Amino acid sequence: MKVELILYASLVGHMPPGTSGNSCTMEVEEGSTVGDLMKRLGLPERAAKVIFLNGRHAKEEHSVKEGDRIAFFPPVAGG
């Protein structure tokens, strides 16, 4: 099944080889979780502070389905 991944800011460096920009479509196995995708991308533990699954907050244990859109944001600071 295919899902869309979007990585922001410092996480863009973890995009799969051969992709450009900060988003791509990735083929994943049925039953995959957000955490499985993070491992596959090689994201360090706690690198993604905020995760959205189809525009809603998600956690690593959430399952993904065909056509889902998963966005990863690193920790940010500001005033």
N, C-alpha and C positions, 0 to 999 in steps of 0.2 A: 504494500500500500504506500501511497505517497503523501507526505506532509510538507508543509512549508516552514522553513526555519528562518528566523531573523535574529541576528546578533548585533548588539549595539556597543558603541564606544570601544573600550579595550578588548572586548570579546571577539571583535571582527577577525582578529588574527587566528581564530580557531575554526574559521570557515573551511569546509572540505577543499582539498586540492582541486584546482581547475575552476573554481568559482570566482566570480568577481562581485564586488559590492558587499552588502551586508545581508543578503538573503539568497536562499536557494531552495530548490525542491529536493527532498531526500527520500529514497526508497527505504522503508523500515518494515520489520516483521510485525505481523498481527500480535497483539498483546504487549507491544512495546510501551514503556512508560517514559515520562519526561526525563527521569533519571537515566534511563537507558540511552536516550539521545545525548545527554550531557557526557556520559562516558564515551560514547562513540565519537563525539567531537573533541574529546580530550580536555574538557573544561576542568580546571582544578577545583577541588572541593571548596565550596563557598564563593566561587568566582561569580556565579549568577545570583545576585541578591534578590532580584525581582524576576518572576517568570509569569508570562501571560499565555494562556491557552485559549485561543479564539476570543481574545479581548478580556478575559477574566483571570484574576489571580489564580495561580496553580502551584502545586507542590510537586516534588520529584516523583512521588508515588502515583500521580494521576496518569491514567492510560490515555494513549493517543489513538485517534481513528483516522481513516482515510479522509484527506482533505483538510485536516486540522492545521492551524497556523500557530506556531509556538515561537514566542519572542523571549529572549534572554537579555537582561540588563545587569551590568556590574554594579557594585556599590558606588554611590555617588555622594559627594559632599557639596555643601553650598550654604549660602547665607540667606 
